[in-house]
């Protein structure tokens, strides 16, 4: 059972990172044909698609910050955290390796890079992931992102946040999504913030949920 879940997390994260970063690369190489709006739509739609595809199998976390937040909320067993996170990171690295092979001439391969200060992007990534996780925890069943509206709600939030925050921080909200392209491009300077800020933001969403819900969404 755990093996199947890890495969689902690996494949789901692979597809997310491959589709999203490929959209960025193709937009750069084609002179902006995809457009920023198109890139945001790709990220939102692929997240929604993966939720509908793998939600019943692994919960479709496809994001280490989400997995850690579900564990912090006591909705997810601690013994499964490391296998899930490793599967997600490996899926992202595999996707970025494929993007590297396909688009050798590109410099960043869709890496998330701040256009302003590091502190600005750190705070922005924290807030973005806070909003995302707050949505996830309220539409998820247990530790699973599934159901008729879960994909729409979560994918919609990802697309919305990518629309307005993408030009500043890259709107990663996902450590795995940032680790893969960073390894291929050698862009490590800001990687720490794309790992730390989403994890903090996701866990703060759990704290907020505990404060505002009459029947705690997380124990």
Secondary structure as GFF3:
##gff-version 3
##sequence-region A 1 219
A	DSSP	alpha_helix	2	29	.	.	.	ID=ss1
A	DSSP	alpha_helix	35	54	.	.	.	ID=ss2
A	DSSP	alpha_helix	64	72	.	.	.	ID=ss3
A	DSSP	three_ten_helix	78	80	.	.	.	ID=ss4
A	DSSP	alpha_helix	81	102	.	.	.	ID=ss5
A	DSSP	alpha_helix	118	139	.	.	.	ID=ss6
A	DSSP	alpha_helix	150	169	.	.	.	ID=ss7
A	DSSP	alpha_helix	175	185	.	.	.	ID=ss8
A	DSSP	alpha_helix	191	212	.	.	.	ID=ss9
###
